[in-house]
């Protein structure tokens, strides 16, 4: 099983949803915040003192309705391929749903097709 981690040019982010491929809610309930905390050093310009105290703009916790999610910007893949692989492997290993997304001008999220595993 291999994730399609290539996103088309119009898609800037990948959305990892806290729902498994068999429809179950992923636990623990703070998984998104934990994952984004681990990824906090990977940010534009690299880690700086205190960067562990905020989330990286490349990996942010979010919600889609009442589903916990993580939005991963594809710039992470270009800047830190091993960090990108870590996040994508986390999603694959836990059978989480992945989608390509693009933030729209009004701050809402446009969702593309699901990424097939």
C-alpha positions as semicolon CSV with decimal commas, in nm:
position;residue;x (nm);y (nm);z (nm)
1;X;0,000;0,000;0,000
2;X;0,146;0,336;-0,101
3;X;0,004;0,685;-0,057
4;X;-0,022;0,915;-0,352
5;X;0,163;1,208;-0,196
6;X;0,181;1,406;-0,518
7;X;-0,062;1,697;-0,519
8;X;-0,164;1,881;-0,834
9;X;-0,040;2,243;-0,865
10;X;-0,384;2,381;-0,764
11;X;-0,379;2,183;-0,441
12;X;-0,163;2,337;-0,173
13;X;-0,254;2,115;0,121
14;X;-0,335;1,761;0,220
15;X;-0,607;1,709;0,479
16;X;-0,564;1,418;0,719
17;X;-0,902;1,341;0,872
18;X;-0,943;1,179;1,212
19;X;-1,158;0,904;1,065
20;X;-1,022;0,564;0,972
21;X;-1,091;0,400;0,638
22;X;-1,349;0,179;0,809
23;X;-1,536;0,486;0,942
24;X;-1,422;0,485;1,305
25;X;-1,320;0,801;1,490
26;X;-0,944;0,803;1,546
27;X;-0,828;0,818;1,908
28;X;-0,691;0,973;2,123
29;X;-0,908;1,280;2,081
30;X;-0,604;1,513;2,086
31;X;-0,415;1,325;1,812
32;X;-0,415;1,627;1,576
33;X;-0,263;1,860;1,833
34;X;-0,001;1,599;1,927
35;X;0,101;1,540;1,565
36;X;0,121;1,913;1,493
37;X;0,324;1,964;1,811
38;X;0,579;1,709;1,693
39;X;0,595;1,888;1,357
40;X;0,632;2,239;1,506
41;X;1,008;2,270;1,435
42;X;0,947;2,220;1,062
43;X;0,850;2,566;0,944
44;X;0,951;2,827;0,690
45;X;1,297;2,950;0,786
46;X;1,357;2,650;1,012
47;X;1,328;2,610;1,386
48;X;1,407;2,907;1,607
49;X;1,417;2,937;1,987
50;X;1,061;2,905;2,112
51;X;0,925;2,756;1,790
52;X;0,811;2,452;1,986
53;X;0,552;2,678;2,154
54;X;0,347;2,729;1,837
55;X;0,233;2,519;1,544
56;X;0,412;2,539;1,212
57;X;0,207;2,690;0,931
58;X;0,301;2,378;0,735
59;X;0,116;2,143;0,973
60;X;-0,192;2,277;1,153
61;X;-0,471;2,113;1,353
62;X;-0,818;2,193;1,225
63;X;-1,176;2,064;1,219
64;X;-1,402;1,964;0,935
65;X;-1,739;1,979;1,103
66;X;-1,688;1,777;1,420
67;X;-1,401;1,571;1,274
68;X;-1,049;1,650;1,397
69;X;-0,805;1,702;1,109
70;X;-0,451;1,806;1,028
71;X;-0,381;2,032;0,732
72;X;-0,034;1,966;0,588
73;X;0,101;2,220;0,340
74;X;0,289;2,070;0,048
75;X;0,579;2,313;0,106
76;X;0,674;2,077;0,390
77;X;0,740;1,806;0,129
78;X;0,974;2,035;-0,064
79;X;1,160;2,171;0,240
80;X;1,172;1,863;0,465
81;X;1,097;1,540;0,273
82;X;1,158;1,319;0,577
83;X;0,911;1,523;0,787
84;X;0,655;1,495;0,503
85;X;0,710;1,119;0,489
86;X;0,666;1,097;0,867
87;X;0,326;1,268;0,853
88;X;0,207;1,070;0,549
89;X;0,326;0,742;0,704
90;X;0,141;0,832;1,026
91;X;-0,177;0,868;0,822
92;X;-0,114;0,545;0,631
93;X;-0,018;0,342;0,939
94;X;-0,337;0,451;1,115
95;X;-0,558;0,409;0,804
96;X;-0,671;0,773;0,819
97;X;-0,858;0,941;0,535
98;X;-0,658;1,180;0,316
99;X;-0,785;1,448;0,078
100;X;-0,626;1,719;-0,130
101;X;-0,754;2,061;-0,025
102;X;-0,701;2,423;-0,110
103;X;-0,787;2,717;0,117
104;X;-1,018;2,955;-0,064
105;X;-1,003;3,336;-0,055
106;X;-1,292;3,352;0,194
107;X;-1,101;3,131;0,439
108;X;-1,308;2,821;0,365
109;X;-1,166;2,494;0,244
110;X;-1,220;2,359;-0,105
111;X;-1,182;1,984;-0,104
112;X;-1,045;1,785;-0,393
113;X;-1,057;1,411;-0,448
114;X;-0,957;1,168;-0,178
115;X;-0,603;1,042;-0,207
116;X;-0,610;0,671;-0,280
117;X;-0,397;0,429;-0,080
